[in-house]
């Protein structure tokens, strides 16, 4: 499994990495991006071997206002047929992530809820 974590906070990236490493097999590959733009660069660089799961924050760089950077990123991911089977999970404190997740048919985990480590395992219950 190959996972991309996109968040502008290195503290949150490390937190997600730690929890995912505990929830997933050792051979899982992880990559990180510190902005939506860097995330787009990563998905393009990995187009031949797409990520299986992409985690993204919503509130990153402000270049895309009034849209969240994470929402812009999801829209970009959805333009690549190579990523049509990739799971996208929003992990954010944005108050409207449920609405955004429903709009793009992706999963979400509110940042307060991601502080419960068992919620990471629940995301992958049906995979293993």
Rosetta constraint file for C-alpha pairs under 8 A:
AtomPair CA 1 CA 27 HARMONIC 7.41 0.50
AtomPair CA 1 CA 28 HARMONIC 4.90 0.50
AtomPair CA 1 CA 29 HARMONIC 6.17 0.50
AtomPair CA 1 CA 51 HARMONIC 7.69 0.50
AtomPair CA 1 CA 52 HARMONIC 6.09 0.50
AtomPair CA 2 CA 28 HARMONIC 5.91 0.50
AtomPair CA 2 CA 29 HARMONIC 4.68 0.50
AtomPair CA 2 CA 30 HARMONIC 5.99 0.50
AtomPair CA 2 CA 31 HARMONIC 7.85 0.50
AtomPair CA 2 CA 50 HARMONIC 7.75 0.50
AtomPair CA 2 CA 51 HARMONIC 4.99 0.50
AtomPair CA 2 CA 52 HARMONIC 5.30 0.50
AtomPair CA 2 CA 53 HARMONIC 6.70 0.50
AtomPair CA 3 CA 28 HARMONIC 7.53 0.50
AtomPair CA 3 CA 29 HARMONIC 6.15 0.50
AtomPair CA 3 CA 30 HARMONIC 4.91 0.50
AtomPair CA 3 CA 31 HARMONIC 6.19 0.50
AtomPair CA 3 CA 51 HARMONIC 5.47 0.50
AtomPair CA 3 CA 52 HARMONIC 5.95 0.50
AtomPair CA 3 CA 53 HARMONIC 4.89 0.50
AtomPair CA 3 CA 54 HARMONIC 5.76 0.50
AtomPair CA 3 CA 55 HARMONIC 7.67 0.50
AtomPair CA 4 CA 30 HARMONIC 5.96 0.50
AtomPair CA 4 CA 31 HARMONIC 4.77 0.50
AtomPair CA 4 CA 32 HARMONIC 5.45 0.50
AtomPair CA 4 CA 33 HARMONIC 7.31 0.50
AtomPair CA 4 CA 39 HARMONIC 7.93 0.50
AtomPair CA 4 CA 51 HARMONIC 6.53 0.50
AtomPair CA 4 CA 53 HARMONIC 6.48 0.50
AtomPair CA 4 CA 54 HARMONIC 4.76 0.50
AtomPair CA 4 CA 55 HARMONIC 6.15 0.50
AtomPair CA 5 CA 13 HARMONIC 6.66 0.50
AtomPair CA 5 CA 16 HARMONIC 7.72 0.50
AtomPair CA 5 CA 17 HARMONIC 7.96 0.50
AtomPair CA 5 CA 30 HARMONIC 7.55 0.50
AtomPair CA 5 CA 31 HARMONIC 6.35 0.50
AtomPair CA 5 CA 32 HARMONIC 4.79 0.50
AtomPair CA 5 CA 33 HARMONIC 6.25 0.50
AtomPair CA 5 CA 54 HARMONIC 6.01 0.50
AtomPair CA 5 CA 55 HARMONIC 4.77 0.50
AtomPair CA 5 CA 56 HARMONIC 6.10 0.50
AtomPair CA 6 CA 13 HARMONIC 7.39 0.50
AtomPair CA 6 CA 32 HARMONIC 5.80 0.50
AtomPair CA 6 CA 33 HARMONIC 4.62 0.50
AtomPair CA 6 CA 34 HARMONIC 5.72 0.50
AtomPair CA 6 CA 35 HARMONIC 6.27 0.50
AtomPair CA 6 CA 36 HARMONIC 6.85 0.50
AtomPair CA 6 CA 39 HARMONIC 6.12 0.50
AtomPair CA 6 CA 54 HARMONIC 7.56 0.50
AtomPair CA 6 CA 55 HARMONIC 5.98 0.50
AtomPair CA 6 CA 56 HARMONIC 4.66 0.50
AtomPair CA 6 CA 57 HARMONIC 6.28 0.50
AtomPair CA 7 CA 12 HARMONIC 7.00 0.50
AtomPair CA 7 CA 13 HARMONIC 6.21 0.50
AtomPair CA 7 CA 32 HARMONIC 7.99 0.50
AtomPair CA 7 CA 33 HARMONIC 6.52 0.50
AtomPair CA 7 CA 34 HARMONIC 5.12 0.50
AtomPair CA 7 CA 35 HARMONIC 5.99 0.50
AtomPair CA 7 CA 36 HARMONIC 7.81 0.50
AtomPair CA 7 CA 56 HARMONIC 6.07 0.50
AtomPair CA 7 CA 57 HARMONIC 5.17 0.50
AtomPair CA 7 CA 60 HARMONIC 6.79 0.50
AtomPair CA 8 CA 33 HARMONIC 7.74 0.50
AtomPair CA 8 CA 34 HARMONIC 4.47 0.50
AtomPair CA 8 CA 35 HARMONIC 5.38 0.50
AtomPair CA 8 CA 57 HARMONIC 7.78 0.50
AtomPair CA 8 CA 60 HARMONIC 5.54 0.50
AtomPair CA 8 CA 61 HARMONIC 7.65 0.50
AtomPair CA 9 CA 13 HARMONIC 6.34 0.50
AtomPair CA 9 CA 34 HARMONIC 7.04 0.50
AtomPair CA 10 CA 14 HARMONIC 6.10 0.50
AtomPair CA 10 CA 34 HARMONIC 7.43 0.50
AtomPair CA 11 CA 15 HARMONIC 6.17 0.50
AtomPair CA 12 CA 16 HARMONIC 6.07 0.50
AtomPair CA 13 CA 17 HARMONIC 6.09 0.50
AtomPair CA 13 CA 32 HARMONIC 7.41 0.50
AtomPair CA 14 CA 18 HARMONIC 6.06 0.50
AtomPair CA 15 CA 19 HARMONIC 6.35 0.50
AtomPair CA 16 CA 20 HARMONIC 5.97 0.50
AtomPair CA 17 CA 21 HARMONIC 5.93 0.50
AtomPair CA 17 CA 30 HARMONIC 7.76 0.50
AtomPair CA 18 CA 22 HARMONIC 6.49 0.50
AtomPair CA 19 CA 23 HARMONIC 6.34 0.50
AtomPair CA 19 CA 117 HARMONIC 6.15 0.50
AtomPair CA 19 CA 120 HARMONIC 6.69 0.50
AtomPair CA 20 CA 24 HARMONIC 5.88 0.50
AtomPair CA 20 CA 120 HARMONIC 6.40 0.50
AtomPair CA 20 CA 121 HARMONIC 7.76 0.50
AtomPair CA 21 CA 25 HARMONIC 7.27 0.50
AtomPair CA 21 CA 26 HARMONIC 7.10 0.50
AtomPair CA 21 CA 28 HARMONIC 7.82 0.50
AtomPair CA 23 CA 120 HARMONIC 6.53 0.50
AtomPair CA 23 CA 121 HARMONIC 5.17 0.50
AtomPair CA 23 CA 124 HARMONIC 7.94 0.50
AtomPair CA 24 CA 28 HARMONIC 6.73 0.50
AtomPair CA 24 CA 121 HARMONIC 7.78 0.50
AtomPair CA 24 CA 124 HARMONIC 7.95 0.50
AtomPair CA 32 CA 39 HARMONIC 7.73 0.50
AtomPair CA 33 CA 38 HARMONIC 5.39 0.50
AtomPair CA 33 CA 39 HARMONIC 5.06 0.50
AtomPair CA 33 CA 42 HARMONIC 7.35 0.50
AtomPair CA 34 CA 38 HARMONIC 6.37 0.50
AtomPair CA 34 CA 39 HARMONIC 7.31 0.50
AtomPair CA 35 CA 39 HARMONIC 6.09 0.50
AtomPair CA 35 CA 60 HARMONIC 6.20 0.50
AtomPair CA 35 CA 61 HARMONIC 6.53 0.50
AtomPair CA 35 CA 69 HARMONIC 7.97 0.50
AtomPair CA 36 CA 40 HARMONIC 6.24 0.50
AtomPair CA 36 CA 60 HARMONIC 7.08 0.50
AtomPair CA 36 CA 61 HARMONIC 7.32 0.50
AtomPair CA 36 CA 69 HARMONIC 5.83 0.50
AtomPair CA 36 CA 70 HARMONIC 6.11 0.50
AtomPair CA 36 CA 72 HARMONIC 7.56 0.50
AtomPair CA 36 CA 73 HARMONIC 5.46 0.50
AtomPair CA 37 CA 41 HARMONIC 6.39 0.50
AtomPair CA 37 CA 73 HARMONIC 7.49 0.50
AtomPair CA 38 CA 42 HARMONIC 6.23 0.50
AtomPair CA 39 CA 43 HARMONIC 6.32 0.50
AtomPair CA 39 CA 73 HARMONIC 7.34 0.50
AtomPair CA 40 CA 44 HARMONIC 6.25 0.50
AtomPair CA 40 CA 73 HARMONIC 6.73 0.50
AtomPair CA 40 CA 76 HARMONIC 7.16 0.50
AtomPair CA 40 CA 77 HARMONIC 7.37 0.50
AtomPair CA 41 CA 45 HARMONIC 6.15 0.50
AtomPair CA 42 CA 46 HARMONIC 6.15 0.50
AtomPair CA 43 CA 47 HARMONIC 5.93 0.50
AtomPair CA 43 CA 50 HARMONIC 6.88 0.50
AtomPair CA 43 CA 51 HARMONIC 7.40 0.50
AtomPair CA 43 CA 77 HARMONIC 7.54 0.50
AtomPair CA 46 CA 50 HARMONIC 5.37 0.50
AtomPair CA 46 CA 51 HARMONIC 7.31 0.50
AtomPair CA 47 CA 82 HARMONIC 6.54 0.50
AtomPair CA 48 CA 82 HARMONIC 7.80 0.50
AtomPair CA 50 CA 82 HARMONIC 6.59 0.50
AtomPair CA 50 CA 83 HARMONIC 6.31 0.50
AtomPair CA 50 CA 86 HARMONIC 7.67 0.50
AtomPair CA 51 CA 83 HARMONIC 7.52 0.50
AtomPair CA 51 CA 86 HARMONIC 6.48 0.50
AtomPair CA 52 CA 85 HARMONIC 7.49 0.50
AtomPair CA 52 CA 86 HARMONIC 4.87 0.50
AtomPair CA 52 CA 87 HARMONIC 6.26 0.50
AtomPair CA 53 CA 86 HARMONIC 5.46 0.50
AtomPair CA 53 CA 87 HARMONIC 4.62 0.50
AtomPair CA 53 CA 88 HARMONIC 5.78 0.50
AtomPair CA 53 CA 89 HARMONIC 7.47 0.50
AtomPair CA 54 CA 86 HARMONIC 7.18 0.50
AtomPair CA 54 CA 87 HARMONIC 6.27 0.50
AtomPair CA 54 CA 88 HARMONIC 4.84 0.50
AtomPair CA 54 CA 89 HARMONIC 6.19 0.50
AtomPair CA 55 CA 88 HARMONIC 5.94 0.50
AtomPair CA 55 CA 89 HARMONIC 4.75 0.50
AtomPair CA 55 CA 90 HARMONIC 5.79 0.50
AtomPair CA 55 CA 91 HARMONIC 6.61 0.50
AtomPair CA 56 CA 70 HARMONIC 6.09 0.50
AtomPair CA 56 CA 88 HARMONIC 7.59 0.50
AtomPair CA 56 CA 89 HARMONIC 6.35 0.50
AtomPair CA 56 CA 90 HARMONIC 5.00 0.50
AtomPair CA 56 CA 91 HARMONIC 5.88 0.50
AtomPair CA 56 CA 92 HARMONIC 7.68 0.50
AtomPair CA 57 CA 70 HARMONIC 5.66 0.50
AtomPair CA 57 CA 90 HARMONIC 5.84 0.50
AtomPair CA 57 CA 91 HARMONIC 5.16 0.50
AtomPair CA 57 CA 92 HARMONIC 4.97 0.50
AtomPair CA 58 CA 68 HARMONIC 5.54 0.50
AtomPair CA 58 CA 69 HARMONIC 5.80 0.50
AtomPair CA 58 CA 70 HARMONIC 3.92 0.50
AtomPair CA 58 CA 71 HARMONIC 6.26 0.50
AtomPair CA 58 CA 90 HARMONIC 7.03 0.50
AtomPair CA 58 CA 91 HARMONIC 7.42 0.50
AtomPair CA 58 CA 92 HARMONIC 5.74 0.50
AtomPair CA 58 CA 93 HARMONIC 7.96 0.50
AtomPair CA 58 CA 94 HARMONIC 6.66 0.50
AtomPair CA 58 CA 97 HARMONIC 7.90 0.50
AtomPair CA 59 CA 68 HARMONIC 5.71 0.50
AtomPair CA 59 CA 69 HARMONIC 6.06 0.50
AtomPair CA 59 CA 70 HARMONIC 6.46 0.50
AtomPair CA 59 CA 92 HARMONIC 7.32 0.50
AtomPair CA 59 CA 94 HARMONIC 6.97 0.50
AtomPair CA 60 CA 68 HARMONIC 7.34 0.50
AtomPair CA 60 CA 69 HARMONIC 5.61 0.50
AtomPair CA 60 CA 70 HARMONIC 6.95 0.50
AtomPair CA 61 CA 69 HARMONIC 6.02 0.50
AtomPair CA 62 CA 68 HARMONIC 7.38 0.50
AtomPair CA 62 CA 69 HARMONIC 6.69 0.50
AtomPair CA 63 CA 69 HARMONIC 7.23 0.50
AtomPair CA 64 CA 68 HARMONIC 6.17 0.50
AtomPair CA 64 CA 69 HARMONIC 5.64 0.50
AtomPair CA 64 CA 72 HARMONIC 7.01 0.50
AtomPair CA 65 CA 69 HARMONIC 7.61 0.50
AtomPair CA 67 CA 71 HARMONIC 6.56 0.50
AtomPair CA 67 CA 72 HARMONIC 6.79 0.50
AtomPair CA 68 CA 72 HARMONIC 6.43 0.50
AtomPair CA 69 CA 73 HARMONIC 6.19 0.50
AtomPair CA 70 CA 74 HARMONIC 6.23 0.50
AtomPair CA 70 CA 90 HARMONIC 7.94 0.50
AtomPair CA 71 CA 75 HARMONIC 6.31 0.50
AtomPair CA 71 CA 100 HARMONIC 7.40 0.50
AtomPair CA 72 CA 76 HARMONIC 6.34 0.50
AtomPair CA 73 CA 77 HARMONIC 6.24 0.50
AtomPair CA 74 CA 78 HARMONIC 6.22 0.50
AtomPair CA 74 CA 88 HARMONIC 7.76 0.50
AtomPair CA 74 CA 104 HARMONIC 7.70 0.50
AtomPair CA 75 CA 79 HARMONIC 6.74 0.50
AtomPair CA 75 CA 104 HARMONIC 8.00 0.50
AtomPair CA 76 CA 80 HARMONIC 7.45 0.50
AtomPair CA 77 CA 83 HARMONIC 6.58 0.50
AtomPair CA 78 CA 83 HARMONIC 6.83 0.50
AtomPair CA 78 CA 84 HARMONIC 6.73 0.50
AtomPair CA 80 CA 84 HARMONIC 6.98 0.50
AtomPair CA 87 CA 106 HARMONIC 7.08 0.50
AtomPair CA 87 CA 107 HARMONIC 7.68 0.50
AtomPair CA 88 CA 106 HARMONIC 5.45 0.50
AtomPair CA 88 CA 107 HARMONIC 6.19 0.50
AtomPair CA 89 CA 106 HARMONIC 6.08 0.50
AtomPair CA 89 CA 107 HARMONIC 4.60 0.50
AtomPair CA 89 CA 108 HARMONIC 5.02 0.50
AtomPair CA 89 CA 109 HARMONIC 7.14 0.50
AtomPair CA 90 CA 97 HARMONIC 7.22 0.50
AtomPair CA 90 CA 101 HARMONIC 7.16 0.50
AtomPair CA 90 CA 106 HARMONIC 7.47 0.50
AtomPair CA 90 CA 107 HARMONIC 6.21 0.50
AtomPair CA 90 CA 108 HARMONIC 4.39 0.50
AtomPair CA 90 CA 109 HARMONIC 6.12 0.50
AtomPair CA 90 CA 110 HARMONIC 7.79 0.50
AtomPair CA 91 CA 108 HARMONIC 5.85 0.50
AtomPair CA 91 CA 109 HARMONIC 4.90 0.50
AtomPair CA 91 CA 110 HARMONIC 5.55 0.50
AtomPair CA 91 CA 111 HARMONIC 5.75 0.50
AtomPair CA 91 CA 114 HARMONIC 7.46 0.50
AtomPair CA 92 CA 97 HARMONIC 7.04 0.50
AtomPair CA 92 CA 108 HARMONIC 7.99 0.50
AtomPair CA 92 CA 109 HARMONIC 6.96 0.50
AtomPair CA 92 CA 110 HARMONIC 5.26 0.50
AtomPair CA 92 CA 111 HARMONIC 4.96 0.50
AtomPair CA 93 CA 97 HARMONIC 7.80 0.50
AtomPair CA 93 CA 110 HARMONIC 5.68 0.50
AtomPair CA 93 CA 111 HARMONIC 5.03 0.50
AtomPair CA 93 CA 112 HARMONIC 7.15 0.50
AtomPair CA 94 CA 110 HARMONIC 7.81 0.50
AtomPair CA 96 CA 100 HARMONIC 6.44 0.50
AtomPair CA 97 CA 101 HARMONIC 5.86 0.50
AtomPair CA 97 CA 108 HARMONIC 6.91 0.50
AtomPair CA 97 CA 110 HARMONIC 7.46 0.50
AtomPair CA 98 CA 102 HARMONIC 6.14 0.50
AtomPair CA 98 CA 108 HARMONIC 6.76 0.50
AtomPair CA 99 CA 103 HARMONIC 6.13 0.50
AtomPair CA 100 CA 104 HARMONIC 6.37 0.50
AtomPair CA 101 CA 105 HARMONIC 5.61 0.50
AtomPair CA 101 CA 106 HARMONIC 4.87 0.50
AtomPair CA 101 CA 107 HARMONIC 5.85 0.50
AtomPair CA 101 CA 108 HARMONIC 6.20 0.50
AtomPair CA 102 CA 106 HARMONIC 6.49 0.50
AtomPair CA 102 CA 107 HARMONIC 7.97 0.50
AtomPair CA 109 CA 113 HARMONIC 6.37 0.50
AtomPair CA 109 CA 114 HARMONIC 6.18 0.50
AtomPair CA 110 CA 114 HARMONIC 6.30 0.50
AtomPair CA 111 CA 115 HARMONIC 6.75 0.50
AtomPair CA 112 CA 116 HARMONIC 7.95 0.50
AtomPair CA 113 CA 119 HARMONIC 7.22 0.50
AtomPair CA 114 CA 119 HARMONIC 6.23 0.50
AtomPair CA 114 CA 120 HARMONIC 7.04 0.50
AtomPair CA 116 CA 120 HARMONIC 7.78 0.50
AtomPair CA 117 CA 121 HARMONIC 7.17 0.50
AtomPair CA 118 CA 122 HARMONIC 6.32 0.50
AtomPair CA 119 CA 123 HARMONIC 6.45 0.50
AtomPair CA 120 CA 124 HARMONIC 7.11 0.50
AtomPair CA 121 CA 125 HARMONIC 6.22 0.50
AtomPair CA 124 CA 128 HARMONIC 7.07 0.50
